[in-house]
Amino acid sequence: MFSKQMNRRELMASAAGASLAVGSGALGLFPSTLRAESTQKKSIVIGSGEHQYEVTHHFPQLPSQFSWQTTHNVAVDHEDNLYVIHEGRADQKEHPAIFVFDSSGKYIRSFGSQFQGGGHGLEVRREGDEEFLYVTGYQQVKMIAKLTLRGEIIWERRAPKESGVYHADETENPTKVWGRDRFMPTNFAFLDDGGFLLADGYGSFKIHRYDKDAKWLSSFGGAGEGKGTFNTPHGLWIDNREASSPKIIVTDRAHNSLQRFTMDGQYIDTLPGFGLPANIDIQGKLMLVPELVARVSILGPDNQVIAQLGEDIARLSADKAKAIRRDPSQWQDGKFVHPHDACFDSAGNIYVAEWVDTGRVTKLRKV
């Protein structure tokens, strides 16, 4: 559907056309940041059958000394504390990009100012008896990092020059330049051997493989029309639901699809029909897919959609989306605008982060 290799800004203009085919809507720019406040007056429950959720928009309670700055990703630790990363503003160097809240939404701590202006991916990973944060930064940040849950740096890495993919500046002097020879990492997936996969979703369109010490090993993918190549491979996950045959799943965002691979990166098949899918989470037999175009989908073990939550695709049509995006007063309770990431907590509740300047993180409490 999309033949052009697109960066994030180009996707804004192109997504509207995709809406006619797969329920997509255009992306766009947003107004200056305001502190998000919930306007809900009563309990809203969405979904059906076994997949019903009570909706609380603007769930985390951010202290007044901070501002919401384009929420990007969410993750939870073993205590169900919630971690939220903002893209943040490059001209506010001292403002943290990562915030931590307890399961009631109460603020705990914040850190990560080094990601301001480019904060993107965020995952919590247990290693032995300890948990760590894995973080990606794009724009001018162009870095991946491993942190403690309190924000202390374990390691930081720039573009893997040994891959032979990147311009020399990406390692030595990264700046806010886009292109297929640029490093714009977006999200992680974790391997059983302690290593990880990294999606360079806005840069080379490669999926990189690293060992447990964050040493680059190999890569697959790259720009192309699908079936093993990508147009914005934004998110990824390891699908262990079939224990004897684990697979890598990549969200090929601008192709509105998911691609599946063997664990050594060989293409298997494509799952179409999404609206700019942004990332993946899996719990038990369920796969969670946030779609930038106004919904969150849940897939069953056979990869068939069994629930679509908060859908507002029709109202966010090409001629209306821009105005709605820029005016939070037009957002409807129980509906999404631009889900950029979503994750389960231990109880099966879902947190959704939306890519909007005013910042919105929603809790979907399973009922």
C-alpha angles and dihedrals in degrees: 000000000000112000096171121084102240136199122208097273093048089051089061092063095040102047095076092067091051090057092077091059106035106010096269128153134198123272122220152166123293137217126254116300121271126183107266117239127181116246096186115134100183142015114286120198121192133184128038143249112359091353107066122136136186109228126226112175118199088021101166117074108227115198115246094247089069132058132214108252115186104308112226117168141009135202138168133217128217091277090053092248109157123233119198126186124201126201083227131192120290091213092058099066096166096050112102118242097199124061130186125207133177123241091273091055096255116148115251108169145323138212141142103100088156087075095056111134094017111041111142129140126042132178135165115222129187114220112181107310095341136073127217139188121238112200136185127201126194134173106052093341096069096173144116122212145180116218138175115250087261094054103259112147118246095173142336127205134192127201112321100246090185087070089071090222105103140075111250091245091065091071102030105031114007117192135172096281124133129211145106090278091054130092112238105154119193116173147001138226121193128230127212092238091063095261127109145213122236126202114215088201100168099028128043093353086230128137107224126204120213132182126235091277092054092255113151114244111168146322143217138192123036133173118329149104098291138271093099099347129076152213102211107343091200105165140017144178141182109250107212095163089111097050096196093052114034117185140196113238119198126189104228090198106186089044088055092231148097120240123205126211139180115253090264092055102261114148116249109169147314129251108206134190105073130124107236096316109213109187145338140235127181129202120174107318095337127097119201120208120184110203120203088219100078109287148068117226129204118204126198128224091281090053092248117139109254099170138015115196131203095358114182100158099128094052091048092060119152095267095048106031098085095055093044094049092052096047115060089188087072094055112107124223111252092023131098131221107189116353106196099171139003136182141180124239123214093274094052095258115141131226118201126195117198126206099237128125093234089058123233129193115177128196117213106198112204111237 
